[in-house]
Amino acid sequence: MTEKEVLQFRFILEQELAALDMRTRGRETLEISNEADPLDVTQSAAARDFEAGNISRIAAKVRLIREAIARIQDGTYGECERCEEPIPVKRMNAVPWALYCVRCQEAVDRDRHEHDGDLEPDRAAA
């Protein structure tokens, strides 16, 4: 990957980080209300669960983007963390925070799927 491409990806990553920051501004807390109606309680709980899931997904994406920016700084950006081969620019264009080449990502996804039922939370998060 050329230095120019790396700089372009850094710009893209920083823009995505700023956009995510704007989406989460003011969402630091989830509102919990005391509803008397059981239907309102259920709807409020569902809305909170949905919002908590969104916050969790956004936080995970922010972490991946920050890690990608750190890899740019240490010179390992665009290198597959599993096989250490260069990740094709086409993949980086699709997912600028990618950790793995397509082949290794498929293997990681397959491993996660196979271990979904395990009681080992560290394996599922790896």
Residue pairs with C-beta under 8 A, 6 or more apart in sequence:
1 77
1 78
1 86
1 89
1 92
5 89
5 92
6 72
6 77
6 78
9 68
9 72
9 77
9 78
9 92
9 96
10 69
10 72
12 96
13 65
13 68
13 69
13 72
13 96
13 97
14 69
16 61
16 65
16 96
16 97
17 62
17 65
17 66
17 69
20 58
20 61
20 62
20 65
21 62
23 58
24 55
24 58
27 51
27 55
30 48
30 51
30 52
30 55
31 48
32 44
32 48
33 44
35 41
35 44
61 97
64 97
64 99
65 96
65 97
67 97
67 99
68 77
68 96
68 97
68 98
71 77
71 78
71 79
78 86
78 87
78 89
78 92
79 85
79 86
79 87
80 86
80 87
80 99
80 100
80 101
80 104
81 99
81 100
81 104
82 99
82 100
82 101
82 104
82 107
82 108
83 100
83 101
83 103
83 104
85 101
86 101
87 98
87 100
87 101
88 101
88 102
91 98
91 101
91 102
92 98
98 105
99 105
100 108
111 123
112 124
115 123
115 124
116 124
118 124
